Amino acid sequence: MAAFLAMGSYGGYVWAAFGFTFLVMGTLFWQSWRLARKRTAEVALLREQRQRARPGPRRKLVASRPSDSAAEGAMHPGAGDPLAPRG
């Protein structure tokens, strides 16, 4: 086991490289995790502010139904069109 850890007298360099790599990777993970929590809290705050700013539920803009007389004109071509030829 000692021979494996010594790695042919290069163990100090190898294990220092592993330690440095794990330190950097751990720091990056911690920083990313902390930033993700912060951004999640900001999104929740913005959603709450947006809900308070809205006066009520949004209404959908829907065209009204045509009246019965307009529907009849659509069934008879030229009934409501002043430019249509009359015969």
Residue pairs with C-beta under 8 A, 6 or more apart in sequence:
5 11
5 15
7 14
66 74
70 80
72 79
73 79
73 80
77 84
78 84
78 85
78 86
